[in-house]
Amino acid sequence: MIKVSDLKNLEVINVVDGRRLGVICDLDIDLEAGAVRAIVVPGTSRVFGLFGGDRDYVIPWENIIKIGTDTILVELKGLPYQRL
């Protein structure tokens, strides 16, 4: 079992281009189904996760390839931004 606090410390890496996307800042959870729908990684223009930038990477759970001890590997072709 993985805790949410453990997920928030993991680096997210896109295996398509090797790009480091950052660390998870939030989760999209379906409370009725009891499942995580997506992970959210702040866009690169944010400062300390607070200021600037209004777009985040919303990565659907289906795009997660592997959750390791210090990284999460995802497959994203053409990095999708989604306004939150």
Phi and psi in radians as a Rosetta constraint file:
Dihedral C 1 N 2 CA 2 C 2 CIRCULARHARMONIC -1.971 0.35
Dihedral N 2 CA 2 C 2 N 3 CIRCULARHARMONIC 2.330 0.35
Dihedral C 2 N 3 CA 3 C 3 CIRCULARHARMONIC -1.524 0.35
Dihedral N 3 CA 3 C 3 N 4 CIRCULARHARMONIC 2.653 0.35
Dihedral C 3 N 4 CA 4 C 4 CIRCULARHARMONIC -1.035 0.35
Dihedral N 4 CA 4 C 4 N 5 CIRCULARHARMONIC -0.702 0.35
Dihedral C 4 N 5 CA 5 C 5 CIRCULARHARMONIC -1.090 0.35
Dihedral N 5 CA 5 C 5 N 6 CIRCULARHARMONIC -0.550 0.35
Dihedral C 5 N 6 CA 6 C 6 CIRCULARHARMONIC -1.231 0.35
Dihedral N 6 CA 6 C 6 N 7 CIRCULARHARMONIC -0.674 0.35
Dihedral C 6 N 7 CA 7 C 7 CIRCULARHARMONIC -1.134 0.35
Dihedral N 7 CA 7 C 7 N 8 CIRCULARHARMONIC -0.644 0.35
Dihedral C 7 N 8 CA 8 C 8 CIRCULARHARMONIC -1.170 0.35
Dihedral N 8 CA 8 C 8 N 9 CIRCULARHARMONIC -0.221 0.35
Dihedral C 8 N 9 CA 9 C 9 CIRCULARHARMONIC -1.739 0.35
Dihedral N 9 CA 9 C 9 N 10 CIRCULARHARMONIC 0.008 0.35
Dihedral C 9 N 10 CA 10 C 10 CIRCULARHARMONIC -1.637 0.35
Dihedral N 10 CA 10 C 10 N 11 CIRCULARHARMONIC 2.441 0.35
Dihedral C 10 N 11 CA 11 C 11 CIRCULARHARMONIC -1.303 0.35
Dihedral N 11 CA 11 C 11 N 12 CIRCULARHARMONIC 2.465 0.35
Dihedral C 11 N 12 CA 12 C 12 CIRCULARHARMONIC -1.869 0.35
Dihedral N 12 CA 12 C 12 N 13 CIRCULARHARMONIC 2.162 0.35
Dihedral C 12 N 13 CA 13 C 13 CIRCULARHARMONIC -2.118 0.35
Dihedral N 13 CA 13 C 13 N 14 CIRCULARHARMONIC 2.321 0.35
Dihedral C 13 N 14 CA 14 C 14 CIRCULARHARMONIC -1.530 0.35
Dihedral N 14 CA 14 C 14 N 15 CIRCULARHARMONIC 2.072 0.35
Dihedral C 14 N 15 CA 15 C 15 CIRCULARHARMONIC -1.297 0.35
Dihedral N 15 CA 15 C 15 N 16 CIRCULARHARMONIC -0.278 0.35
Dihedral C 15 N 16 CA 16 C 16 CIRCULARHARMONIC -1.173 0.35
Dihedral N 16 CA 16 C 16 N 17 CIRCULARHARMONIC -0.779 0.35
Dihedral C 16 N 17 CA 17 C 17 CIRCULARHARMONIC -2.190 0.35
Dihedral N 17 CA 17 C 17 N 18 CIRCULARHARMONIC 0.054 0.35
Dihedral C 17 N 18 CA 18 C 18 CIRCULARHARMONIC 1.305 0.35
Dihedral N 18 CA 18 C 18 N 19 CIRCULARHARMONIC 0.173 0.35
Dihedral C 18 N 19 CA 19 C 19 CIRCULARHARMONIC -1.298 0.35
Dihedral N 19 CA 19 C 19 N 20 CIRCULARHARMONIC 2.367 0.35
Dihedral C 19 N 20 CA 20 C 20 CIRCULARHARMONIC -1.455 0.35
Dihedral N 20 CA 20 C 20 N 21 CIRCULARHARMONIC 2.089 0.35
Dihedral C 20 N 21 CA 21 C 21 CIRCULARHARMONIC -1.602 0.35
Dihedral N 21 CA 21 C 21 N 22 CIRCULARHARMONIC -0.410 0.35
Dihedral C 21 N 22 CA 22 C 22 CIRCULARHARMONIC 2.198 0.35
Dihedral N 22 CA 22 C 22 N 23 CIRCULARHARMONIC -2.783 0.35
Dihedral C 22 N 23 CA 23 C 23 CIRCULARHARMONIC -1.965 0.35
Dihedral N 23 CA 23 C 23 N 24 CIRCULARHARMONIC 2.710 0.35
Dihedral C 23 N 24 CA 24 C 24 CIRCULARHARMONIC -1.146 0.35
Dihedral N 24 CA 24 C 24 N 25 CIRCULARHARMONIC 2.315 0.35
Dihedral C 24 N 25 CA 25 C 25 CIRCULARHARMONIC -1.926 0.35
Dihedral N 25 CA 25 C 25 N 26 CIRCULARHARMONIC -0.300 0.35
Dihedral C 25 N 26 CA 26 C 26 CIRCULARHARMONIC -2.829 0.35
Dihedral N 26 CA 26 C 26 N 27 CIRCULARHARMONIC 2.891 0.35
Dihedral C 26 N 27 CA 27 C 27 CIRCULARHARMONIC -2.218 0.35
Dihedral N 27 CA 27 C 27 N 28 CIRCULARHARMONIC 2.534 0.35
Dihedral C 27 N 28 CA 28 C 28 CIRCULARHARMONIC -1.773 0.35
Dihedral N 28 CA 28 C 28 N 29 CIRCULARHARMONIC 1.952 0.35
Dihedral C 28 N 29 CA 29 C 29 CIRCULARHARMONIC -1.991 0.35
Dihedral N 29 CA 29 C 29 N 30 CIRCULARHARMONIC 2.334 0.35
Dihedral C 29 N 30 CA 30 C 30 CIRCULARHARMONIC -1.558 0.35
Dihedral N 30 CA 30 C 30 N 31 CIRCULARHARMONIC 1.789 0.35
Dihedral C 30 N 31 CA 31 C 31 CIRCULARHARMONIC -1.163 0.35
Dihedral N 31 CA 31 C 31 N 32 CIRCULARHARMONIC -0.601 0.35
Dihedral C 31 N 32 CA 32 C 32 CIRCULARHARMONIC -1.174 0.35
Dihedral N 32 CA 32 C 32 N 33 CIRCULARHARMONIC -0.717 0.35
Dihedral C 32 N 33 CA 33 C 33 CIRCULARHARMONIC -1.524 0.35
Dihedral N 33 CA 33 C 33 N 34 CIRCULARHARMONIC -0.294 0.35
Dihedral C 33 N 34 CA 34 C 34 CIRCULARHARMONIC 1.208 0.35
Dihedral N 34 CA 34 C 34 N 35 CIRCULARHARMONIC 0.676 0.35
Dihedral C 34 N 35 CA 35 C 35 CIRCULARHARMONIC -2.355 0.35
Dihedral N 35 CA 35 C 35 N 36 CIRCULARHARMONIC 2.653 0.35
Dihedral C 35 N 36 CA 36 C 36 CIRCULARHARMONIC -1.437 0.35
Dihedral N 36 CA 36 C 36 N 37 CIRCULARHARMONIC 2.188 0.35
Dihedral C 36 N 37 CA 37 C 37 CIRCULARHARMONIC -1.571 0.35
Dihedral N 37 CA 37 C 37 N 38 CIRCULARHARMONIC -0.606 0.35
Dihedral C 37 N 38 CA 38 C 38 CIRCULARHARMONIC -2.794 0.35
Dihedral N 38 CA 38 C 38 N 39 CIRCULARHARMONIC 2.784 0.35
Dihedral C 38 N 39 CA 39 C 39 CIRCULARHARMONIC -1.885 0.35
Dihedral N 39 CA 39 C 39 N 40 CIRCULARHARMONIC 2.651 0.35
Dihedral C 39 N 40 CA 40 C 40 CIRCULARHARMONIC -2.112 0.35
Dihedral N 40 CA 40 C 40 N 41 CIRCULARHARMONIC 2.229 0.35
Dihedral C 40 N 41 CA 41 C 41 CIRCULARHARMONIC -2.083 0.35
Dihedral N 41 CA 41 C 41 N 42 CIRCULARHARMONIC 2.272 0.35
Dihedral C 41 N 42 CA 42 C 42 CIRCULARHARMONIC -1.111 0.35
Dihedral N 42 CA 42 C 42 N 43 CIRCULARHARMONIC 2.529 0.35
Dihedral C 42 N 43 CA 43 C 43 CIRCULARHARMONIC -1.104 0.35
Dihedral N 43 CA 43 C 43 N 44 CIRCULARHARMONIC 2.844 0.35
Dihedral C 43 N 44 CA 44 C 44 CIRCULARHARMONIC -1.208 0.35
Dihedral N 44 CA 44 C 44 N 45 CIRCULARHARMONIC -0.298 0.35
Dihedral C 44 N 45 CA 45 C 45 CIRCULARHARMONIC -1.502 0.35
Dihedral N 45 CA 45 C 45 N 46 CIRCULARHARMONIC -0.016 0.35
Dihedral C 45 N 46 CA 46 C 46 CIRCULARHARMONIC -1.378 0.35
Dihedral N 46 CA 46 C 46 N 47 CIRCULARHARMONIC 2.574 0.35
Dihedral C 46 N 47 CA 47 C 47 CIRCULARHARMONIC -1.948 0.35
Dihedral N 47 CA 47 C 47 N 48 CIRCULARHARMONIC 2.059 0.35
Dihedral C 47 N 48 CA 48 C 48 CIRCULARHARMONIC 0.948 0.35
Dihedral N 48 CA 48 C 48 N 49 CIRCULARHARMONIC 0.442 0.35
Dihedral C 48 N 49 CA 49 C 49 CIRCULARHARMONIC 1.250 0.35
Dihedral N 49 CA 49 C 49 N 50 CIRCULARHARMONIC 0.172 0.35
Dihedral C 49 N 50 CA 50 C 50 CIRCULARHARMONIC -2.042 0.35
Dihedral N 50 CA 50 C 50 N 51 CIRCULARHARMONIC -0.842 0.35
Dihedral C 50 N 51 CA 51 C 51 CIRCULARHARMONIC -1.916 0.35
Dihedral N 51 CA 51 C 51 N 52 CIRCULARHARMONIC 2.577 0.35
Dihedral C 51 N 52 CA 52 C 52 CIRCULARHARMONIC 1.294 0.35
Dihedral N 52 CA 52 C 52 N 53 CIRCULARHARMONIC 2.914 0.35
Dihedral C 52 N 53 CA 53 C 53 CIRCULARHARMONIC 1.051 0.35
Dihedral N 53 CA 53 C 53 N 54 CIRCULARHARMONIC 2.236 0.35
Dihedral C 53 N 54 CA 54 C 54 CIRCULARHARMONIC -2.131 0.35
Dihedral N 54 CA 54 C 54 N 55 CIRCULARHARMONIC 0.231 0.35
Dihedral C 54 N 55 CA 55 C 55 CIRCULARHARMONIC -2.170 0.35
Dihedral N 55 CA 55 C 55 N 56 CIRCULARHARMONIC 2.396 0.35
Dihedral C 55 N 56 CA 56 C 56 CIRCULARHARMONIC -2.131 0.35
Dihedral N 56 CA 56 C 56 N 57 CIRCULARHARMONIC 2.762 0.35
Dihedral C 56 N 57 CA 57 C 57 CIRCULARHARMONIC -1.436 0.35
Dihedral N 57 CA 57 C 57 N 58 CIRCULARHARMONIC 2.095 0.35
Dihedral C 57 N 58 CA 58 C 58 CIRCULARHARMONIC -1.877 0.35
Dihedral N 58 CA 58 C 58 N 59 CIRCULARHARMONIC 1.929 0.35
Dihedral C 58 N 59 CA 59 C 59 CIRCULARHARMONIC -1.887 0.35
Dihedral N 59 CA 59 C 59 N 60 CIRCULARHARMONIC 1.954 0.35
Dihedral C 59 N 60 CA 60 C 60 CIRCULARHARMONIC -1.024 0.35
Dihedral N 60 CA 60 C 60 N 61 CIRCULARHARMONIC 2.537 0.35
Dihedral C 60 N 61 CA 61 C 61 CIRCULARHARMONIC -0.977 0.35
Dihedral N 61 CA 61 C 61 N 62 CIRCULARHARMONIC -0.568 0.35
Dihedral C 61 N 62 CA 62 C 62 CIRCULARHARMONIC -1.132 0.35
Dihedral N 62 CA 62 C 62 N 63 CIRCULARHARMONIC -0.367 0.35
Dihedral C 62 N 63 CA 63 C 63 CIRCULARHARMONIC -1.527 0.35
Dihedral N 63 CA 63 C 63 N 64 CIRCULARHARMONIC -0.039 0.35
Dihedral C 63 N 64 CA 64 C 64 CIRCULARHARMONIC -1.428 0.35
Dihedral N 64 CA 64 C 64 N 65 CIRCULARHARMONIC 2.177 0.35
Dihedral C 64 N 65 CA 65 C 65 CIRCULARHARMONIC -1.584 0.35
Dihedral N 65 CA 65 C 65 N 66 CIRCULARHARMONIC -0.807 0.35
Dihedral C 65 N 66 CA 66 C 66 CIRCULARHARMONIC -2.682 0.35
Dihedral N 66 CA 66 C 66 N 67 CIRCULARHARMONIC 2.399 0.35
Dihedral C 66 N 67 CA 67 C 67 CIRCULARHARMONIC -1.902 0.35
Dihedral N 67 CA 67 C 67 N 68 CIRCULARHARMONIC 1.980 0.35
Dihedral C 67 N 68 CA 68 C 68 CIRCULARHARMONIC -1.774 0.35
Dihedral N 68 CA 68 C 68 N 69 CIRCULARHARMONIC -2.915 0.35
Dihedral C 68 N 69 CA 69 C 69 CIRCULARHARMONIC -1.319 0.35
Dihedral N 69 CA 69 C 69 N 70 CIRCULARHARMONIC -0.478 0.35
Dihedral C 69 N 70 CA 70 C 70 CIRCULARHARMONIC -2.346 0.35
Dihedral N 70 CA 70 C 70 N 71 CIRCULARHARMONIC -0.023 0.35
Dihedral C 70 N 71 CA 71 C 71 CIRCULARHARMONIC -2.483 0.35
Dihedral N 71 CA 71 C 71 N 72 CIRCULARHARMONIC 2.772 0.35
Dihedral C 71 N 72 CA 72 C 72 CIRCULARHARMONIC -2.100 0.35
Dihedral N 72 CA 72 C 72 N 73 CIRCULARHARMONIC 2.156 0.35
Dihedral C 72 N 73 CA 73 C 73 CIRCULARHARMONIC -1.664 0.35
Dihedral N 73 CA 73 C 73 N 74 CIRCULARHARMONIC 2.244 0.35
Dihedral C 73 N 74 CA 74 C 74 CIRCULARHARMONIC -2.205 0.35
Dihedral N 74 CA 74 C 74 N 75 CIRCULARHARMONIC 2.777 0.35
Dihedral C 74 N 75 CA 75 C 75 CIRCULARHARMONIC -2.049 0.35
Dihedral N 75 CA 75 C 75 N 76 CIRCULARHARMONIC 1.889 0.35
Dihedral C 75 N 76 CA 76 C 76 CIRCULARHARMONIC -2.241 0.35
Dihedral N 76 CA 76 C 76 N 77 CIRCULARHARMONIC 2.095 0.35
Dihedral C 76 N 77 CA 77 C 77 CIRCULARHARMONIC -1.745 0.35
Dihedral N 77 CA 77 C 77 N 78 CIRCULARHARMONIC 2.063 0.35
Dihedral C 77 N 78 CA 78 C 78 CIRCULARHARMONIC 1.138 0.35
Dihedral N 78 CA 78 C 78 N 79 CIRCULARHARMONIC 1.557 0.35
Dihedral C 78 N 79 CA 79 C 79 CIRCULARHARMONIC -0.890 0.35
Dihedral N 79 CA 79 C 79 N 80 CIRCULARHARMONIC 1.948 0.35
Dihedral C 79 N 80 CA 80 C 80 CIRCULARHARMONIC -1.412 0.35
Dihedral N 80 CA 80 C 80 N 81 CIRCULARHARMONIC 2.283 0.35
Dihedral C 80 N 81 CA 81 C 81 CIRCULARHARMONIC -1.774 0.35
Dihedral N 81 CA 81 C 81 N 82 CIRCULARHARMONIC 2.595 0.35
Dihedral C 81 N 82 CA 82 C 82 CIRCULARHARMONIC -2.481 0.35
Dihedral N 82 CA 82 C 82 N 83 CIRCULARHARMONIC 2.242 0.35
Dihedral C 82 N 83 CA 83 C 83 CIRCULARHARMONIC -1.296 0.35
Dihedral N 83 CA 83 C 83 N 84 CIRCULARHARMONIC 2.326 0.35
